[in-house]
Amino acid sequence: MKYFFFGIAICLTSFSLRSQERIDILTLSGRYGFPQAYDSVYKSKAREYGAMAALVAPVRINEKSIWYNSLNYFYFHVGNNEDVASELANPLDLHGIILRTGWYKKFSKDRAFQLFLAPRFMSDFKNIDSDHFQMGALFIYEKKFRQGLKMGFGLMYNQEFFGPNLVPLVNLDWQISERWSVVGLFPIYGKLKYKVNERFTTGLSHFGLVTTYRLGDPDYQGDYMERKSIDETLFARYQLKGNLYLEGRFGYALGRSYAQYESDQKVDFTLPLIGFGDNRIQKNVSFHDGMIASIRFVYSVPIEKK
């Protein structure tokens, strides 16, 4: 059993064995976006909510290698009281399933690399076919610079429905002091954490990722929806009992949009916040940024520090 927990600790992309005391195995969460007005003549407000589930299951190969597996499901709903044109998706019900599987290899005490495949199923769950699947990959080279500071540098690639998406990555695990730390895979997600006591942690949380979903409804079949949001929130995490934790988040969604495009609307390639050859024409209208809140239950196991 201790090897199982050790394997989880050294292979999870966003965490480091040497400064983390626990590792999240199962996460279940719900999200709520406070109603916001549209950038149009619509009189009603957009209502957004969603859910997420994540499971981690690594397989230890030997002392220096782990075959890592994680499965993530997330759901987003956006609705309103508007009667819109039939070629526009309304309300929205978007589903994403991401499998991350691959190799974590330690070269030495201070160096390692991660190489993962990341196929995705991104859909509205209507008229499903092969066009609802995407392929992606991730590579990170890691180095421990000193006690309490470990960094990794790499690249994530995903074949979005608009074209190739490239994200340069910085994997940071920094134990600033006994109470303060920063962990995350930037620019995708990260946390600035303050440990109040053994059961309670608080701080700032960041999450920002572009995702696309194939639409299968006959009225607009072949179109895709591009979702963007940069979530900046305060968080508080409390140990309920044993390995079960409750975490709440409250903050603001910046640059949030659900943009519908026809299937032939493409981009040469994208980097974070930059699109090259992006001449697409959005079919629907967006709604304003706004406050968001979420709650999550986490099953988190202790790990042995090395």
C-alpha positions in Angstrom: 0.0 0.0 0.0 2.8 2.5 0.8 4.2 2.0 -2.8 0.7 2.8 -4.2 0.7 6.2 -2.3 4.4 6.8 -3.2 3.5 6.2 -6.9 0.7 8.7 -6.7 2.9 11.3 -5.2 5.8 11.3 -7.6 3.8 11.1 -10.8 1.0 13.6 -10.4 1.8 16.5 -12.8 1.0 19.4 -10.5 2.7 18.2 -7.3 6.1 17.3 -5.9 6.9 14.5 -3.6 9.2 16.5 -1.4 7.0 19.3 -0.3 3.5 17.9 -0.4 2.1 16.1 2.6 -1.1 14.8 1.0 -2.3 13.9 -2.5 -5.8 14.1 -3.9 -7.1 10.7 -5.2 -10.8 11.5 -5.8 -12.4 14.9 -6.2 -16.1 15.7 -6.7 -17.1 19.4 -7.2 -20.0 21.7 -8.2 -19.7 25.1 -9.7 -22.2 28.1 -9.8 -21.9 31.3 -11.8 -24.0 34.2 -10.6 -26.4 35.3 -13.4 -24.9 37.9 -15.8 -26.3 40.0 -18.6 -25.6 39.3 -22.3 -23.6 41.6 -24.7 -26.8 42.1 -26.8 -30.5 43.0 -26.6 -31.3 39.9 -24.6 -33.3 40.9 -21.6 -32.7 37.8 -19.5 -29.4 36.8 -17.8 -27.2 33.8 -18.4 -27.2 31.2 -15.7 -24.1 29.0 -15.5 -23.5 25.9 -13.4 -21.4 22.8 -13.7 -19.8 19.8 -12.1 -16.4 18.0 -12.1 -15.1 14.6 -11.0 -11.4 13.5 -11.1 -9.8 10.2 -10.3 -6.0 9.3 -10.1 -4.7 5.7 -10.5 -0.9 5.2 -11.0 0.9 1.9 -11.6 4.4 1.5 -10.2 6.8 0.0 -12.6 10.0 0.1 -10.6 11.9 2.4 -8.1 12.3 5.2 -10.7 9.3 4.8 -13.1 5.6 5.2 -12.7 2.8 4.7 -15.3 0.4 7.4 -14.5 -3.4 7.4 -15.2 -6.0 10.0 -14.4 -9.6 10.3 -15.6 -11.4 13.7 -15.5 -15.1 14.4 -16.3 -16.5 17.9 -16.3 -19.9 19.4 -17.2 -21.1 23.0 -18.0 -24.6 24.3 -18.4 -25.6 27.7 -19.6 -29.3 28.7 -19.8 -31.6 31.7 -20.2 -35.2 32.6 -21.0 -34.5 33.8 -24.5 -36.1 32.5 -27.7 -33.1 32.4 -30.1 -32.6 31.3 -33.7 -32.7 27.5 -34.2 -29.1 27.5 -35.5 -27.8 28.7 -32.2 -27.2 26.3 -29.3 -29.4 27.3 -26.4 -29.4 26.1 -23.7 -25.9 24.7 -23.6 -25.0 21.4 -22.1 -21.3 20.5 -22.6 -19.4 17.4 -21.4 -15.7 16.7 -21.4 -13.9 13.5 -20.6 -10.1 13.6 -20.4 -7.8 10.6 -19.9 -4.2 11.4 -19.1 -1.9 8.4 -19.3 1.9 8.1 -19.6 5.3 7.8 -18.1 7.0 9.5 -15.2 10.8 8.7 -15.1 13.4 9.8 -12.5 16.9 10.2 -13.9 18.5 11.0 -10.5 17.6 12.4 -7.1 17.0 15.8 -8.5 15.9 15.3 -12.2 12.9 13.6 -13.9 10.6 13.9 -16.9 6.9 13.3 -17.6 5.5 12.3 -20.9 1.7 11.8 -21.2 -0.9 11.2 -23.8 -4.1 13.1 -23.2 -7.0 12.0 -25.5 -10.3 13.9 -24.9 -14.0 13.3 -25.6 -15.6 16.8 -25.9 -19.3 16.8 -26.8 -22.9 17.8 -26.2 -23.7 14.1 -26.1 -25.9 14.3 -29.2 -25.2 12.3 -32.5 -21.8 11.2 -31.2 -19.2 10.1 -33.7 -15.4 10.3 -34.2 -15.6 14.0 -34.7 -16.2 14.4 -30.9 -12.7 13.2 -30.0 -9.4 15.1 -29.7 -5.8 14.1 -29.2 -3.3 15.8 -27.0 0.0 15.3 -25.2 2.2 16.8 -22.5 5.9 16.8 -21.8 7.7 18.3 -18.7 11.4 18.2 -17.7 11.8 18.6 -13.9 14.7 19.8 -11.7 15.0 20.3 -8.0 17.0 23.5 -7.5 17.2 23.4 -3.7 15.4 22.0 -0.7 11.8 23.3 -1.0 12.0 24.4 -4.6 11.3 22.2 -7.6 10.4 23.4 -11.1 9.5 21.8 -14.4 9.4 23.2 -17.9 7.5 21.8 -20.8 4.7 22.0 -23.3 1.1 20.9 -23.7 -0.4 20.2 -27.1 -4.0 19.6 -27.9 -5.8 19.3 -31.3 -8.8 21.5 -30.6 -11.7 21.7 -33.0 -10.4 25.1 -34.2 -6.8 23.7 -34.7 -3.6 23.1 -32.8 -3.3 24.6 -29.3 0.1 24.9 -27.7 0.6 25.9 -24.1 4.1 26.4 -22.6 4.2 25.1 -19.1 5.9 25.9 -15.8 5.4 23.2 -13.1 6.2 24.9 -9.8 6.4 23.4 -6.3 7.8 26.0 -3.9 7.7 25.7 -0.1 8.3 29.3 0.8 8.1 28.8 4.5 6.6 26.5 7.0 3.1 27.9 6.3 3.3 29.5 2.8 3.7 27.5 -0.4 3.0 27.8 -4.2 2.1 24.8 -6.3 0.7 24.5 -9.8 1.0 23.9 -13.5 1.1 27.4 -14.8 -0.6 29.0 -16.7 -3.3 26.4 -16.4 -3.8 26.1 -12.6 -2.1 26.9 -9.4 -2.5 27.8 -5.7 -0.9 30.2 -3.2 -1.5 28.4 0.1 -1.4 29.4 3.7 -1.5 26.6 6.2 -3.4 27.9 9.2 -3.1 24.6 11.1 -3.0 20.8 10.5 -6.7 20.8 9.4 -7.3 24.1 7.7 -5.6 25.7 4.7 -6.6 28.9 2.8 -5.2 31.1 0.0 -5.6 32.0 -3.7 -6.5 29.7 -6.5 -6.1 30.1 -10.3 -7.5 28.1 -13.2 -7.5 29.0 -16.9 -8.0 26.7 -19.8 -9.4 26.9 -23.4 -11.6 23.9 -24.3 -13.8 23.1 -27.3 -16.8 20.9 -27.7 -18.4 19.4 -30.8 -22.1 20.0 -31.2 -24.2 17.2 -32.5 -27.7 18.6 -32.6 -29.2 18.4 -36.1 -29.9 22.1 -36.3 -26.2 23.0 -36.0 -24.5 19.7 -36.3 -20.8 20.0 -36.9 -20.5 23.4 -35.2 -18.3 23.6 -32.1 -18.4 25.6 -28.9 -15.2 27.2 -27.6 -15.2 27.9 -23.8 -12.8 30.3 -22.2 -12.6 31.4 -18.6 -9.8 32.5 -16.2 -11.1 31.8 -12.7 -9.4 33.7 -9.9 -10.7 32.7 -6.5 -10.2 32.6 -2.8 -10.3 29.1 -1.3 -10.6 27.5 2.1 -10.0 23.8 2.7 -10.9 21.9 5.9 -10.3 18.3 6.9 -13.7 16.9 7.9 -12.6 13.5 9.1 -9.7 11.2 8.2 -8.9 11.5 4.5 -12.0 13.5 3.6 -11.8 17.2 2.9 -14.2 20.0 2.1 -13.0 22.9 0.0 -14.9 26.0 -1.0 -14.0 28.6 -3.6 -15.3 32.1 -4.3 -14.1 34.6 -6.8 -14.4 36.0 -10.3 -14.4 34.5 -13.8 -12.4 36.7 -16.2 -12.6 36.6 -20.0 -15.4 34.1 -19.8 -17.1 33.1 -23.1 -19.0 30.3 -24.8 -18.5 31.0 -28.5 -20.2 29.0 -31.2 -18.4 28.6 -34.6 -19.1 26.6 -37.7 -16.9 23.6 -38.3 -14.8 25.2 -41.0 -13.9 28.2 -38.8 -10.2 27.4 -38.0 -7.1 29.0 -36.6 -3.5 28.4 -37.7 -2.5 27.7 -34.1 -2.9 29.3 -30.7 -0.8 30.1 -27.7 -2.2 31.4 -24.4 -4.1 34.6 -25.1 -2.8 34.7 -28.7 -4.4 33.2 -31.9 -2.5 33.2 -35.2 -4.6 33.4 -38.3 -7.8 33.8 -36.3 -10.5 35.3 -38.6 -13.4 33.3 -37.2 -16.9 34.8 -37.0 -18.8 34.0 -33.8 -22.4 33.0 -34.3 -23.8 33.6 -30.9 -23.4 36.4 -28.3 -21.4 36.2 -25.0 -22.4 37.2 -21.5 -20.5 39.3 -19.0 -17.8 38.2 -16.7 -18.9 37.7 -13.1 -18.7 36.1 -9.7 -18.4 32.3 -9.3 -18.5 29.9 -6.4 -17.7 26.2 -6.0 -17.6 23.5 -3.4 -15.7 20.2 -3.6 -15.3 17.1 -1.6 -11.8 15.6 -1.8 -10.5 12.2 -0.8 -6.8 13.0 0.0 -4.3 10.4 1.3 -1.1 11.1 3.3 2.2 10.5 1.6 5.6 9.7 3.0 8.2 12.5 2.4 11.5 11.5 0.9 
